[in-house]
Amino acid sequence: MARAWHLMSRPNGMPTMNNFALKELAQPTLGEGMVRVKNSFLSVDPYMRGRMNDVKSYVPPFQIDAPMEGGAVGEVVESHDLGFAIGDKVVHMLGWRDESVVPAAALNKLPELGVPPQDFLGNLGLTGGTAYFGLFDAAQAKEGDTLFVSAAAGAVGSAVVQIAKARGMTVIGSAGGAEKCAFVKSLGADAVIDYKSGNLVKQLGEAAPKGIDVYFDNVGGEHLDAAFAHARKDARFAICGMIDSYNGGEPAQFRFIMRVIGMRIRVQGFIFTDYLAQMADFYRDMGGWIASGQVKSRDTIVEGLEKTPEAFLGLFTGANTGKMLVRL
């Protein structure tokens, strides 16, 4: 029988293992237009923390004692739809489980691009798409800009670094610790800030003495404040996520936010699903960068369905370099 992780209680602050339970999952008999998928990789992402709260947002909250959801890639093992055959590799959103029964309309067949299937959860999926659309739509980033990106060793941040370099930008990344900073530097970043080693405002000023044109925010808090402090006139901020605040109840404090006025800073929030109609552009450009070697993937892989919550919690303690995945 299939198994799935269920949310058993809503976290107060940082989630714990007590908020989750792995249970057997009775799957329905396949009707017309339904497909059974054996999952091979599951994605865990910071946005899932917001779905654990009972609040109205851009995605519905997880329900108590119900199977959780997330990105997954897998192989079709049974199909009652002419569009999918046994053996097809697919991506879908019924993760946090080892097997999924999915309407065919909710599946996307993986194109033959010569990359590992899990890349469609990373640089060819939500991760890479978030970086791409955040940069070029929300932030209107362009060749010659000086870009600052927080959590640059993470899934989205590492994609931002590489895409920005492919488009001719100067890139400053922030990461925690020598190993992650070395990784960001290996991606082509022009400068890397170790946020654990000193004052962020001072370090960013040293890395970008003439200021920044674009800030891609994955963290919020002190990183966002440092970006306000060093923004040039008409700077553009793409607000992707504020992981600093996901598990805390304290309001963020900004010393330099008044510079929004004088520098005419534009602060733009965005969500990946805003851009589904433009995915062809993303696949064209990202596919080209991957083929040319300008964008490379690095995954942190946790083994086994049983470890899924552990992998998720690791996102908030810096356990991942690149994309965090669970391999089944």
Summary of the structure (lengths in Angstrom):
residues: 328
radius of gyration: 20.1
end to end distance: 15.0
largest distance: 62.7
contacts: 1110
relative contact order: 0.15
helix: 32%
strand: 28%
